[in-house]
Amino acid sequence: MNSIPASELILNQDGSIYHLNLHPDEIAHTILTVGDPGRVPRVSRHFDEIELRKEKREFVTHTGRIGRKRLTVISSGIGPDNIDIVLNELDALVNIDFESRQVKRERTVLNIIRIGTSGGLQAGIPVGSLVAARFGLGFDNLLHFYNYQPSLPEAELFDELQNFLEYAGQLPVTPYVTEGSQNLLDGIATDMHHGITITAPGFYGPQGRRLRLPPRLQDVNLKNLANFEFQKVKITNFEMETAAIYGLSRLLGHRALSCNALLVNRPKGAFSDDPKELENKLIETVLTRISESELID
């Protein structure tokens, strides 16, 4: 087995992984990802014990416990490019021996749960709702840089979407489809809205928002996307990380779930009066489910 060169597996002088600045023993096997570094302490304040606080750049990490369950919450910053860093380095922390620079024979499976915010595409799902993604629909290009072979449900969704777009109007990008963990969806998000989450590589043009620059993704595209349905699941929301998390997690052998608080209802042009309160509602809901779940030890 060949060692991974220093140019590929980059470690800091203290032996920590390059961007996250973490050592292998400093993360739990259940990881909560948040975009905003300021949201990390708002999650960890619910821990019974915090054993680690670390930060580097936009990556803030707290590891601790709720009861007997060890958890890590880490901020990714915004966008799929950061997810490429976070997912690969989290996997390296548990599945690569840093001394020998070789992949371990026995692989560790992480539970990766996104706690995020999002904009809704369904007029009937109001601001303040909690949405869990059964699928991610990537409008970014991250997965195109990996040998990603879609599963049967992913391929079926992609084919049905392409057929739908034949008469509904083509998109300015060719999307890809990734599926989350059904076990985590059933165990953590049973009473949330379930949907297909679009992951965009930007907040404005890639999500069809117009300030001074006209986007190629028009209102008619958003209306058409809201009408698409696969196995009774509709496209529910826009955000910037889910499809990348799901795709890399499956390639690396981890389980992933993305949960979002809807701060925006795009069809109604509405924004939450109290986004912090909605974020807290999602945080508390997810942590309660984790503490009660038999899937997570």
ABEGO torsion letter per residue (X at the ends): XBBBBAAABBBBAAGBBAAAGBBAAABBABBBBBABAAAAAAAAAABABBABBBBBEABBBBBBBBEABBBBBBBAEBEAAAAAAAAAAAAAAAABBAAAGBBBABBBBBBBBBBBBBBBABAABBBGBBBBBABBBBABAAAAABBBBBBAAAAAAAAAAAAAAAAAEBBABBBBBBBBBAAAAAAAAAABBBBBBBBBABABAAAGBBBABBBABBAAAAAAAAABBBGGBBBABBBAAAAAAAAAAAAAGBBBBBBBBBABBAAAGBBBABAAAAAAAAAAAAAAAAAABAABX
